[in-house]
Amino acid sequence: MARLRTKAEVIAAALNVRSEGLRVRATGRAFGKSHATIIKWERRVAAQTEHWSPPAPEKAKVTLEGDEVYTRVGENLSPL
């Protein structure tokens, strides 16, 4: 990502904690940046996704793991 004033390691760390569920304003406070800056970084990375994450091989098994999220509709339901 060109023309950034912040080190790539800091941006990667900020986006990593965002992906772990930290809110955008809390991320900004933690990294000493504006929440608008964090959003700008996310948009720039989203525009570059095909360059950042290679596609999975065609003949390989791919396993997706979900987070520990439960659904609540009227009552707590256990995962399948």
Secondary structure by P-SEA (a helix, b strand, c coil): cccccccaaaaaaaaaaaaacccaaaaaaaacccaaaaaaaaaaaaaacccccccccccbbbbbbbcbbbbbcccccccc
